[in-house]
Amino acid sequence: MTTTGAATVPGDHFRLLGFGVRVGAPFFLLAVVLSGRWGDLPATAAWVAVVFASVLAHELGHALVFRAFGVRSRIELHGMGGTTFPLPGPGRKLSRAQEIAVAVAGPAMGFVIYGGVKVAELMSPSLRGTQVAADLIWVNGGWGVVNLLPILPLDGGHVLRALIGRDKPAYAVSITFCAVAAAGCVAIKYWWGLYLVATFLVNNVQSWQATSDVRRPASGRPDPSG
Protein backbone atom coordinates (compact mmCIF):
# COMPACT_ATOMS: atom_id res chain seq x y z
CA MET A 1 0.00 0.00 0.00
CA THR A 2 1.36 3.38 -1.00
CA THR A 3 0.70 6.43 1.12
CA THR A 4 -0.30 9.68 -0.53
CA GLY A 5 2.07 11.85 1.45
CA ALA A 6 4.18 12.23 4.55
CA ALA A 7 2.66 13.70 7.65
CA THR A 8 4.02 16.96 9.01
CA VAL A 9 6.11 16.59 12.15
CA PRO A 10 6.20 19.42 14.74
CA GLY A 11 9.08 21.68 13.75
CA ASP A 12 8.70 21.27 9.99
CA HIS A 13 8.98 24.62 8.25
CA PHE A 14 6.94 23.82 5.15
CA ARG A 15 5.55 21.02 3.02
CA LEU A 16 6.66 20.09 -0.48
CA LEU A 17 4.58 17.62 -2.51
CA GLY A 18 3.13 16.39 0.77
CA PHE A 19 6.50 15.92 2.54
CA GLY A 20 7.35 17.84 5.69
CA VAL A 21 10.60 19.80 5.32
CA ARG A 22 12.75 21.36 8.02
CA VAL A 23 15.70 23.62 7.20
CA GLY A 24 18.24 24.39 9.91
CA ALA A 25 20.29 27.59 10.01
CA PRO A 26 23.58 25.57 9.88
CA PHE A 27 22.61 24.48 6.35
CA PHE A 28 22.74 28.06 5.08
CA LEU A 29 25.86 28.81 7.11
CA LEU A 30 27.65 25.87 5.50
CA ALA A 31 26.51 26.95 2.03
CA VAL A 32 27.90 30.45 2.61
CA VAL A 33 31.21 29.06 3.86
CA LEU A 34 31.53 26.74 0.86
CA SER A 35 30.78 29.53 -1.59
CA GLY A 36 34.16 31.23 -1.09
CA ARG A 37 32.61 34.40 -2.54
CA TRP A 38 32.19 36.36 0.64
CA GLY A 39 33.14 39.67 -0.98
CA ASP A 40 30.42 39.35 -3.64
CA LEU A 41 26.98 39.27 -2.02
CA PRO A 42 24.93 38.56 -5.21
CA ALA A 43 27.27 35.71 -6.20
CA THR A 44 27.09 34.24 -2.70
CA ALA A 45 23.29 34.49 -2.69
CA ALA A 46 23.12 32.77 -6.09
CA TRP A 47 25.36 29.93 -4.86
CA VAL A 48 23.27 29.46 -1.71
CA ALA A 49 20.09 29.35 -3.82
CA VAL A 50 21.63 26.70 -6.11
CA VAL A 51 22.76 24.58 -3.15
CA PHE A 52 19.38 24.88 -1.42
CA ALA A 53 17.38 23.94 -4.52
CA SER A 54 19.77 21.13 -5.52
CA VAL A 55 20.00 19.47 -2.10
CA LEU A 56 16.24 19.76 -1.65
CA ALA A 57 15.72 18.12 -5.06
CA HIS A 58 18.17 15.36 -4.08
CA GLU A 59 16.26 14.62 -0.88
CA LEU A 60 12.96 14.81 -2.74
CA GLY A 61 14.24 12.01 -4.96
CA HIS A 62 14.67 9.81 -1.88
CA ALA A 63 11.27 10.82 -0.50
CA LEU A 64 9.40 10.10 -3.73
CA VAL A 65 10.83 6.58 -3.98
CA PHE A 66 10.07 5.96 -0.30
CA ARG A 67 6.48 6.97 -1.11
CA ALA A 68 6.39 4.66 -4.13
CA PHE A 69 7.27 1.78 -1.78
CA GLY A 70 4.57 2.76 0.73
CA VAL A 71 6.84 4.40 3.31
CA ARG A 72 6.13 7.89 4.63
CA SER A 73 9.12 10.21 5.08
CA ARG A 74 10.21 13.73 5.85
CA ILE A 75 13.21 15.86 4.84
CA GLU A 76 15.74 17.78 6.90
CA LEU A 77 18.43 20.12 5.58
CA HIS A 78 21.20 20.56 8.15
CA GLY A 79 24.85 21.42 8.62
CA MET A 80 26.03 18.21 6.92
CA GLY A 81 23.71 18.52 3.92
CA GLY A 82 20.35 16.77 3.96
CA THR A 83 18.64 13.62 5.20
CA THR A 84 15.35 11.96 4.32
CA PHE A 85 13.90 10.13 7.31
CA PRO A 86 11.32 7.35 7.10
CA LEU A 87 8.47 7.97 9.51
CA PRO A 88 7.09 5.37 11.90
CA GLY A 89 3.71 3.90 11.14
CA PRO A 90 2.09 1.37 8.85
CA GLY A 91 3.83 0.80 5.57
CA ARG A 92 5.77 -1.77 3.63
CA LYS A 93 9.17 -2.86 4.86
CA LEU A 94 11.82 -2.43 2.23
CA SER A 95 13.72 -5.24 0.55
CA ARG A 96 17.41 -4.76 -0.11
CA ALA A 97 16.67 -3.94 -3.75
CA GLN A 98 14.20 -1.29 -2.62
CA GLU A 99 16.74 0.15 -0.17
CA ILE A 100 19.17 0.48 -3.08
CA ALA A 101 16.50 2.17 -5.19
CA VAL A 102 15.84 4.70 -2.42
CA ALA A 103 19.56 5.38 -2.00
CA VAL A 104 20.31 5.98 -5.69
CA ALA A 105 17.18 8.09 -6.24
CA GLY A 106 18.81 11.15 -4.67
CA PRO A 107 21.89 11.27 -6.91
CA ALA A 108 19.70 10.30 -9.87
CA MET A 109 17.60 13.41 -9.33
CA GLY A 110 20.78 15.48 -9.36
CA PHE A 111 21.97 13.84 -12.57
CA VAL A 112 18.64 14.71 -14.19
CA ILE A 113 19.18 18.36 -13.26
CA TYR A 114 22.77 18.13 -14.50
CA GLY A 115 21.56 16.78 -17.83
CA GLY A 116 18.89 19.45 -18.04
CA VAL A 117 21.46 22.22 -17.58
CA LYS A 118 23.72 20.67 -20.24
CA VAL A 119 20.82 20.52 -22.69
CA ALA A 120 19.88 24.11 -21.87
CA GLU A 121 23.47 25.18 -22.60
CA LEU A 122 23.30 23.49 -25.99
CA MET A 123 20.02 25.19 -26.83
CA SER A 124 21.08 28.56 -25.48
CA PRO A 125 24.85 29.10 -25.87
CA SER A 126 24.59 32.30 -23.83
CA LEU A 127 24.16 30.10 -20.74
CA ARG A 128 27.57 28.48 -21.24
CA GLY A 129 30.17 29.75 -18.85
CA THR A 130 27.67 31.49 -16.59
CA GLN A 131 28.30 31.05 -12.89
CA VAL A 132 24.82 29.73 -12.12
CA ALA A 133 25.08 27.05 -14.83
CA ALA A 134 28.55 26.06 -13.58
CA ASP A 135 27.26 25.87 -9.99
CA LEU A 136 24.28 23.71 -10.99
CA ILE A 137 26.57 21.37 -12.93
CA TRP A 138 29.04 21.04 -10.05
CA VAL A 139 26.52 20.63 -7.23
CA ASN A 140 24.29 18.15 -9.07
CA GLY A 141 26.95 16.33 -11.08
CA GLY A 142 30.13 16.53 -9.01
CA TRP A 143 28.50 16.16 -5.63
CA GLY A 144 26.27 13.41 -7.03
CA VAL A 145 29.28 11.33 -8.01
CA VAL A 146 30.91 11.87 -4.60
CA ASN A 147 27.67 10.84 -2.91
CA LEU A 148 27.88 7.45 -4.61
CA LEU A 149 31.20 6.57 -2.95
CA PRO A 150 30.83 3.45 -0.75
CA ILE A 151 31.12 5.47 2.45
CA LEU A 152 28.43 5.59 5.12
CA PRO A 153 26.34 7.71 5.55
CA LEU A 154 26.61 8.68 1.85
CA ASP A 155 24.12 7.12 -0.54
CA GLY A 156 26.82 4.84 -1.94
CA GLY A 157 27.35 3.59 1.59
CA HIS A 158 23.69 2.66 1.91
CA VAL A 159 23.95 0.77 -1.39
CA LEU A 160 27.04 -1.01 -0.06
CA ARG A 161 25.30 -2.03 3.16
CA ALA A 162 22.25 -3.33 1.29
CA LEU A 163 24.46 -5.37 -1.07
CA ILE A 164 26.58 -6.89 1.70
CA GLY A 165 23.66 -7.59 3.99
CA ARG A 166 25.77 -7.22 7.13
CA ASP A 167 26.48 -3.99 8.97
CA LYS A 168 29.93 -4.75 10.38
CA PRO A 169 31.61 -5.64 7.05
CA ALA A 170 29.89 -2.64 5.46
CA TYR A 171 31.41 -0.35 8.10
CA ALA A 172 34.81 -1.98 7.53
CA VAL A 173 34.66 -1.26 3.77
CA SER A 174 33.43 2.25 4.49
CA ILE A 175 36.36 2.85 6.86
CA THR A 176 38.80 1.73 4.17
CA PHE A 177 37.35 4.11 1.60
CA CYS A 178 37.32 6.92 4.19
CA ALA A 179 41.06 6.43 4.69
CA VAL A 180 41.70 6.49 0.93
CA ALA A 181 39.50 9.57 0.49
CA ALA A 182 41.25 11.34 3.37
CA ALA A 183 44.64 10.71 1.76
CA GLY A 184 43.30 12.11 -1.50
CA CYS A 185 42.00 15.23 0.21
CA VAL A 186 45.40 15.82 1.82
CA ALA A 187 47.14 15.34 -1.52
CA ILE A 188 45.03 18.03 -3.21
CA LYS A 189 44.81 20.18 -0.07
CA TYR A 190 41.02 20.03 0.04
CA TRP A 191 40.61 20.76 3.75
CA TRP A 192 36.82 20.89 3.87
CA GLY A 193 36.68 17.49 2.22
CA LEU A 194 39.23 16.20 4.72
CA TYR A 195 37.10 17.44 7.63
CA LEU A 196 34.01 15.76 6.18
CA VAL A 197 35.77 12.46 5.51
CA ALA A 198 37.39 12.52 8.96
CA THR A 199 33.94 12.97 10.51
CA PHE A 200 32.64 10.00 8.52
CA LEU A 201 35.70 7.96 9.51
CA VAL A 202 35.18 8.56 13.24
CA ASN A 203 31.48 7.76 13.00
CA ASN A 204 32.15 4.58 11.03
CA VAL A 205 34.81 3.36 13.47
CA GLN A 206 32.45 3.95 16.39
CA SER A 207 29.61 2.17 14.60
CA TRP A 208 31.89 -0.74 13.63
CA GLN A 209 32.96 -1.16 17.27
CA ALA A 210 29.35 -1.07 18.51
CA THR A 211 27.92 -3.44 15.87
CA SER A 212 27.78 -7.22 16.11
CA ASP A 213 28.30 -9.20 12.91
CA VAL A 214 24.71 -10.27 12.38
CA ARG A 215 23.27 -10.83 8.92
CA ARG A 216 20.61 -8.24 8.10
CA PRO A 217 17.20 -9.63 7.12
CA ALA A 218 16.21 -9.54 3.48
CA SER A 219 13.78 -6.79 4.40
CA GLY A 220 13.72 -4.44 7.34
CA ARG A 221 12.94 -0.94 8.48
CA PRO A 222 14.44 1.44 5.92
CA ASP A 223 17.42 3.50 6.96
CA PRO A 224 17.55 7.28 6.59
CA SER A 225 18.96 8.35 3.25
CA GLY A 226 21.27 11.27 2.93
Sequence and secondary structure as in RCSB ss.txt:
>XXXX:A:sequence
MTTTGAATVPGDHFRLLGFGVRVGAPFFLLAVVLSGRWGDLPATAAWVAVVFASVLAHELGHALVFRAFGVRSRI
ELHGMGGTTFPLPGPGRKLSRAQEIAVAVAGPAMGFVIYGGVKVAELMSPSLRGTQVAADLIWVNGGWGVVNLLP
ILPLDGGHVLRALIGRDKPAYAVSITFCAVAAAGCVAIKYWWGLYLVATFLVNNVQSWQATSDVRRPASGRPDPS
G
>XXXX:A:secstr
   S     TT  EEETTEEEEE HHHHHHHHHHH  TT HHHHHHHHHHHHHHHHHHHHHHHHHHHHTT  EEE
EEETTEEEEEE SSS   EEHHHHHHHHHHHHHHHHHHHHHHHHHHHH GGGTT HHHHHHHIIIIIHHHHHTSS
 TTSHHHHHHHHHH BHHHHHHHHHHHHHHHHHHHHHHT HHHHHHHHHHHHHHHHHHHH    B  SEE    B
 
